[in-house]
Amino acid sequence: MKKVVSIMLVLVLILSMASIETFAMGKIKGVPPGLAKKGHLPHGVVKKFVDTDGYEWAEKAIEKMAIKGVIKGYGKGKFAPNKPVTKLEAIVMALRVMGYEDEAKLDLEKVKKGNKKLKYKHFVQTWAYGYISLALEKGILDEIDLLDFNLKEPAKRYEVAKYIIRALGLEEEAQKYMNEDLRFIDKGAIPLGTVGYIYLSDKMGIIQGYPNGTFLPNKPVTRAEMAVLIERLDDKTKSEIDNNEKYAEIINIDDDKLILKINDKMKIYNISEDVPVYTLEGKYVSIDELAVGMKIKIYLNDEKSIIFIEIKEKEDADTVIENVYGKNDLIIDFDDIKVIFDDDEHNKHDGDHNGDDND
């Protein structure tokens, strides 16, 4: 009897050691133990905004950019996705995604205290002083823009292209392409002096044309479309707001924690079952879809808990441009930028919303 017990103990010990070794090497396979034990059913969609149904093509961008503090709603959970984005909103989003929120707040205080002058102050709401001041300083807006600038007016596609390219610090590069022969059949409708911005935004996959070959430069951009554009801009830049995002591989799922491998180190993060999880295609899925071995991109709050998850096939090298303002010795040559999305993620058209996902 003692021999039988001893053999059983040895077997248990061997199996335990094998499990520990497998876990340490990141080779656990099968159903994530935490989810298996809890017996999760697909949980209900917990959205930040209540009015984004029917905008599945933009929902990931809206949720992610809202979580990162780049876009805001109108209160009571409303985002107004089909409402045209105003010129002021477009400028504010561009500054936030580039990591200039704190600078804008400092500029606001300086303008309010009279320590910094702001031209055309009479048409700017007080809360927007800092953003407009900074947009002028960074070259996103210029004096000519402000001569005929209605902050509440809907932003058109060619205008958003200009704001984004300038936000990237590519003004000089855009000037080189002002006489470019654009590929769009309605290129004659594109205002003079904006061709270079549209050329670069198209080449970089940020604002492209429609399947019928048009660009529709004067078409107002909706807030849902702007969220997608800003997400693309975010994918191509690196700023301070990206400090809390990380690429990882799932090693194990244990109740309300994810055990991840990040830069060859094991990390444990808290996670709740209502954390938004999105696939590569931008589809919202249940947290039950997470599995050991899966590559993901996580977003953390200040308490270092996971608040957003994107499922990835690989650790995408999607950052192509550093935030360069203030670095006078750094020159960006567009022709030297090699890492640009070549996949179909930025170009596809699913036909469900009149081509809006191309914005």
C-alpha positions as CSV (number, residue, x, y, z in Angstrom):
1,M,0.0,0.0,0.0
2,K,2.9,2.4,0.9
3,K,4.5,1.6,-2.5
4,V,1.3,2.4,-4.3
5,V,1.0,5.7,-2.4
6,S,4.6,6.6,-3.1
7,I,4.2,5.9,-6.8
8,M,1.1,8.1,-6.9
9,L,3.0,10.9,-5.1
10,V,5.9,10.7,-7.6
11,L,3.5,10.8,-10.5
12,V,1.7,13.9,-9.1
13,L,5.1,15.6,-8.5
14,I,6.2,14.9,-12.0
15,L,3.0,16.2,-13.5
16,S,3.2,19.3,-11.4
17,M,6.8,20.0,-12.4
18,A,5.9,19.4,-16.1
19,S,3.0,21.9,-15.8
20,I,5.3,24.5,-14.1
21,E,8.0,24.0,-16.8
22,T,5.4,24.3,-19.6
23,F,4.0,27.5,-18.1
24,A,7.4,29.1,-17.7
25,M,8.3,28.3,-21.3
26,G,5.0,29.9,-22.5
27,K,3.7,26.7,-24.1
28,I,0.4,26.3,-22.4
29,K,-2.2,25.2,-24.9
30,G,-5.9,24.6,-24.8
31,V,-8.8,26.5,-23.1
32,P,-7.5,29.3,-20.9
33,P,-7.9,27.9,-17.3
34,G,-9.4,31.1,-15.8
35,L,-12.2,31.2,-18.3
36,A,-12.8,27.5,-18.2
37,K,-13.2,27.6,-14.4
38,K,-15.5,30.6,-14.5
39,G,-17.6,29.2,-17.3
40,H,-18.0,32.6,-19.0
41,L,-20.8,33.2,-21.4
42,P,-20.3,35.9,-24.1
43,H,-20.8,39.1,-22.1
44,G,-22.9,42.0,-23.3
45,V,-21.3,44.8,-25.3
46,V,-20.3,47.5,-22.9
47,K,-19.7,50.6,-25.0
48,K,-18.5,54.0,-24.0
49,F,-21.1,55.6,-26.2
50,V,-24.8,54.5,-26.6
51,D,-25.3,55.8,-30.1
52,T,-22.7,54.0,-32.2
53,D,-24.9,51.1,-33.3
54,G,-24.7,50.7,-37.1
55,Y,-21.2,52.1,-37.1
56,E,-19.3,48.9,-36.6
57,W,-16.7,50.0,-39.2
58,A,-15.7,52.9,-36.9
59,E,-16.5,51.5,-33.5
60,K,-13.0,50.3,-32.6
61,A,-11.6,53.6,-33.6
62,I,-14.2,55.5,-31.6
63,E,-13.7,53.3,-28.5
64,K,-9.9,53.3,-28.7
65,M,-9.5,57.0,-29.3
66,A,-12.0,57.8,-26.5
67,I,-10.1,55.6,-24.1
68,K,-6.9,57.3,-25.0
69,G,-8.5,60.7,-24.4
70,V,-8.3,61.9,-28.0
71,I,-12.0,62.2,-28.7
72,K,-14.8,63.2,-26.4
73,G,-18.6,62.8,-26.5
74,Y,-21.4,65.2,-25.9
75,G,-22.5,64.0,-22.5
76,K,-25.1,61.3,-21.5
77,G,-23.1,58.7,-23.5
78,K,-23.7,60.4,-26.8
79,F,-21.0,60.6,-29.5
80,A,-23.1,61.8,-32.5
81,P,-21.2,59.7,-35.0
82,N,-23.0,61.0,-38.1
83,K,-22.6,64.6,-37.2
84,P,-20.1,66.5,-39.2
85,V,-16.9,67.2,-37.3
86,T,-16.2,70.9,-36.9
87,K,-12.9,72.5,-37.9
88,L,-12.2,73.1,-34.2
89,E,-12.9,69.5,-33.3
90,A,-10.6,68.3,-36.0
91,I,-7.8,70.6,-34.8
92,V,-8.3,69.5,-31.2
93,M,-8.2,65.8,-32.1
94,A,-5.1,66.2,-34.2
95,L,-3.3,68.0,-31.3
96,R,-4.4,65.4,-28.8
97,V,-3.4,62.4,-30.8
98,M,0.1,64.0,-31.2
99,G,0.4,64.3,-27.4
100,Y,-0.1,68.0,-27.1
101,E,-3.0,68.1,-24.7
102,D,-0.9,69.3,-21.7
103,E,0.8,72.0,-23.8
104,A,-2.6,73.2,-25.0
105,K,-3.7,73.5,-21.4
106,L,-0.6,75.5,-20.5
107,D,-1.2,77.8,-23.5
108,L,-4.7,78.3,-22.3
109,E,-3.5,79.6,-18.9
110,K,-0.9,81.8,-20.6
111,V,-3.5,83.4,-22.9
112,K,-6.0,83.8,-20.1
113,K,-3.4,85.5,-17.9
114,G,-2.2,87.7,-20.7
115,N,1.2,86.2,-20.9
116,K,0.6,85.0,-24.4
117,K,-1.2,86.8,-27.2
118,L,-3.7,85.1,-29.4
119,K,-4.8,86.8,-32.6
120,Y,-8.5,86.5,-33.6
121,K,-9.3,85.7,-30.0
122,H,-12.7,87.2,-30.4
123,F,-14.0,84.1,-32.4
124,V,-12.5,81.4,-30.2
125,Q,-14.3,80.0,-27.2
126,T,-12.3,80.3,-24.0
127,W,-11.7,76.6,-23.6
128,A,-10.3,76.4,-27.1
129,Y,-7.7,79.3,-26.7
130,G,-4.9,76.8,-25.9
131,Y,-5.6,74.6,-28.8
132,I,-5.8,77.4,-31.4
133,S,-2.7,79.0,-30.0
134,L,-0.8,75.8,-30.1
135,A,-2.1,74.9,-33.6
136,L,-0.7,78.2,-34.8
137,E,2.6,77.6,-33.1
138,K,2.9,74.0,-34.5
139,G,1.9,75.2,-38.0
140,I,-1.3,73.1,-38.2
141,L,-3.1,76.5,-38.8
142,D,-1.6,79.6,-40.4
143,E,-2.6,83.2,-40.6
144,I,-4.3,82.6,-44.0
145,D,-6.4,79.8,-42.5
146,L,-7.6,82.2,-39.7
147,L,-8.7,84.9,-42.1
148,D,-11.7,82.8,-43.2
149,F,-11.9,80.4,-40.3
150,N,-15.3,79.5,-38.8
151,L,-14.6,77.1,-35.9
152,K,-18.1,75.7,-36.0
153,E,-18.1,75.1,-39.7
154,P,-17.9,71.4,-40.8
155,A,-14.4,70.3,-41.8
156,K,-14.0,69.1,-45.3
157,R,-11.9,66.2,-46.5
158,Y,-9.2,68.4,-48.1
159,E,-9.0,70.5,-44.9
160,V,-8.6,67.5,-42.6
161,A,-5.9,66.2,-45.0
162,K,-4.1,69.5,-44.5
163,Y,-4.5,69.4,-40.7
164,I,-3.2,65.8,-40.4
165,I,-0.2,66.3,-42.7
166,R,0.8,69.4,-40.9
167,A,0.3,67.7,-37.5
168,L,2.8,65.1,-38.7
169,G,5.3,67.8,-39.4
170,L,5.3,67.2,-43.1
171,E,4.5,70.7,-44.3
172,E,7.7,71.1,-46.3
173,E,7.3,67.7,-47.8
174,A,3.7,68.6,-48.9
175,Q,4.9,71.7,-50.6
176,K,7.1,69.5,-52.9
177,Y,4.0,67.8,-54.2
178,M,1.7,70.8,-54.8
179,N,1.9,70.2,-58.6
180,E,1.5,66.5,-58.5
181,D,-1.0,64.9,-60.9
182,L,-3.4,63.2,-58.5
183,R,-5.0,59.9,-59.4
184,F,-8.6,61.0,-58.6
185,I,-11.1,61.6,-61.3
186,D,-12.4,64.7,-59.5
187,K,-9.0,66.2,-59.0
188,G,-10.2,69.4,-60.7
189,A,-12.4,70.0,-57.6
190,I,-9.4,70.0,-55.2
191,P,-8.6,73.6,-54.1
192,L,-5.3,75.1,-55.2
193,G,-2.6,74.9,-52.5
194,T,-3.9,71.6,-51.0
195,V,-2.8,69.0,-53.6
196,G,0.4,68.2,-51.7
197,Y,-1.5,67.4,-48.5
198,I,-3.9,65.2,-50.3
199,Y,-1.1,63.4,-52.2
200,L,0.7,62.6,-48.9
201,S,-2.4,61.6,-47.0
202,D,-3.4,59.3,-49.8
203,K,0.1,57.8,-50.2
204,M,0.3,57.2,-46.4
205,G,-3.1,55.5,-46.3
206,I,-4.7,58.0,-44.0
207,I,-7.2,59.7,-46.2
208,Q,-7.8,58.0,-49.5
209,G,-10.3,58.0,-52.3
210,Y,-13.5,56.1,-52.9
211,P,-13.9,52.9,-54.9
212,N,-15.3,54.9,-57.8
213,G,-12.1,56.8,-58.2
214,T,-13.2,60.1,-56.6
215,F,-11.8,61.9,-53.6
216,L,-14.7,64.3,-52.9
217,P,-12.5,67.0,-51.4
218,N,-15.4,69.2,-50.3
219,K,-17.4,66.4,-48.6
220,P,-17.8,67.1,-44.8
221,V,-16.1,64.6,-42.6
222,T,-18.4,63.0,-40.0
223,R,-17.3,62.4,-36.4
224,A,-17.2,58.6,-37.0
225,E,-15.0,59.1,-40.0
226,M,-12.8,61.5,-38.1
227,A,-12.3,58.9,-35.4
228,V,-11.0,56.4,-38.0
229,L,-8.7,59.0,-39.5
230,I,-7.3,59.9,-36.1
231,E,-6.8,56.2,-35.3
232,R,-4.7,55.9,-38.5
233,L,-2.7,59.0,-37.6
234,D,-2.2,57.4,-34.1
235,D,-0.9,54.2,-35.8
236,K,1.7,56.2,-37.7
237,T,3.0,58.3,-34.9
238,K,4.5,57.9,-31.4
239,S,3.7,60.3,-28.7
240,E,3.3,60.5,-24.9
241,I,-0.2,59.1,-25.1
242,D,1.3,55.8,-26.3
243,N,3.2,55.2,-23.1
244,N,0.4,53.0,-21.8
245,E,0.1,50.7,-24.8
246,K,2.0,47.5,-25.2
247,Y,2.3,44.5,-27.6
248,A,2.1,41.2,-25.8
249,E,1.6,37.4,-26.1
250,I,-0.9,35.7,-23.9
251,I,0.8,33.1,-21.7
252,N,-2.1,32.3,-19.4
253,I,-5.5,33.6,-18.2
254,D,-6.2,33.3,-14.5
255,D,-9.6,34.5,-13.3
256,D,-9.4,38.3,-13.6
257,K,-5.8,38.5,-14.6
258,L,-3.9,38.1,-17.9
259,I,-0.4,36.7,-17.7
260,L,1.5,38.1,-20.7
261,K,5.0,38.0,-22.2
262,I,6.2,41.5,-23.1
263,N,9.7,42.0,-24.4
264,D,10.6,38.5,-23.2
265,K,9.4,39.3,-19.7
266,M,6.4,37.9,-17.9
267,K,3.9,40.5,-16.7
268,I,0.6,40.1,-14.9
269,Y,-2.2,42.6,-15.4
270,N,-5.7,42.9,-14.0
271,I,-8.6,42.6,-16.4
272,S,-12.3,42.8,-16.1
273,E,-14.8,40.9,-18.2
274,D,-16.3,44.0,-19.7
275,V,-13.0,45.2,-21.3
276,P,-13.5,45.9,-25.0
277,V,-11.8,43.3,-27.2
278,Y,-11.5,43.9,-30.9
279,T,-10.3,41.7,-33.7
280,L,-7.9,42.7,-36.6
281,E,-11.0,43.4,-38.7
282,G,-12.3,45.8,-36.0
283,K,-15.1,43.5,-34.9
284,Y,-16.1,43.6,-31.2
285,V,-15.9,40.1,-29.6
286,S,-16.3,38.5,-26.3
287,I,-13.4,38.3,-23.9
288,D,-13.9,34.5,-24.2
289,E,-12.2,34.8,-27.6
290,L,-8.9,35.4,-26.0
291,A,-6.6,32.3,-26.0
292,V,-3.2,31.3,-24.9
293,G,-0.5,32.1,-27.5
294,M,-2.5,34.9,-29.0
295,K,-0.7,38.2,-29.9
296,I,-2.5,41.3,-28.6
297,K,-2.1,45.0,-28.1
298,I,-3.2,46.3,-24.7
299,Y,-4.0,49.7,-23.4
300,L,-3.5,50.4,-19.7
301,N,-4.9,53.0,-17.3
302,D,-2.9,54.9,-14.8
303,E,-3.4,52.0,-12.3
304,K,-1.8,49.7,-14.9
305,S,-5.0,47.7,-15.4
306,I,-6.0,46.7,-19.0
307,I,-8.8,48.8,-20.4
308,F,-8.7,47.9,-24.1
309,I,-7.5,45.0,-26.1
310,E,-6.7,44.6,-29.9
311,I,-6.1,41.1,-31.2
312,K,-3.0,41.1,-33.5
313,E,-1.5,38.6,-35.8
314,K,2.0,39.8,-35.1
315,E,3.7,42.7,-33.4
316,D,3.0,45.2,-36.2
317,A,5.7,47.7,-36.9
318,D,3.1,50.5,-37.3
319,T,4.9,53.5,-35.9
320,V,6.6,55.3,-38.6
321,I,7.1,58.9,-37.5
322,E,8.3,60.2,-34.2
323,N,6.9,63.4,-32.7
324,V,9.5,65.8,-34.0
325,Y,8.3,69.3,-32.9
326,G,11.1,71.0,-31.0
327,K,13.8,68.8,-32.5
328,N,15.4,71.3,-34.9
329,D,18.1,68.9,-36.0
330,L,15.7,66.2,-37.2
331,I,14.5,66.4,-40.8
332,I,11.9,63.9,-42.1
333,D,12.4,62.9,-45.7
334,F,9.2,61.2,-46.8
335,D,11.0,59.0,-49.4
336,D,13.0,57.5,-46.5
337,I,10.0,56.4,-44.6
338,K,9.9,52.7,-45.3
339,V,7.5,51.3,-42.7
340,I,4.0,52.1,-44.1
341,F,1.0,49.8,-44.0
342,D,0.8,47.9,-47.2
343,D,-2.0,45.6,-46.2
344,D,-5.6,46.0,-47.1
345,E,-6.7,47.1,-43.7
346,H,-6.6,50.8,-44.7
347,N,-7.9,50.3,-48.2
348,K,-10.8,47.9,-47.9
349,H,-14.4,48.8,-48.5
350,D,-17.2,46.7,-47.2
351,G,-20.0,48.5,-48.9
352,D,-22.2,48.8,-45.8
353,H,-21.9,52.6,-45.3
354,N,-21.3,54.3,-48.6
355,G,-17.5,54.1,-48.5
356,D,-17.1,55.9,-45.1
357,D,-14.5,53.4,-43.9
358,N,-12.2,54.9,-46.5
359,D,-12.1,58.1,-44.6
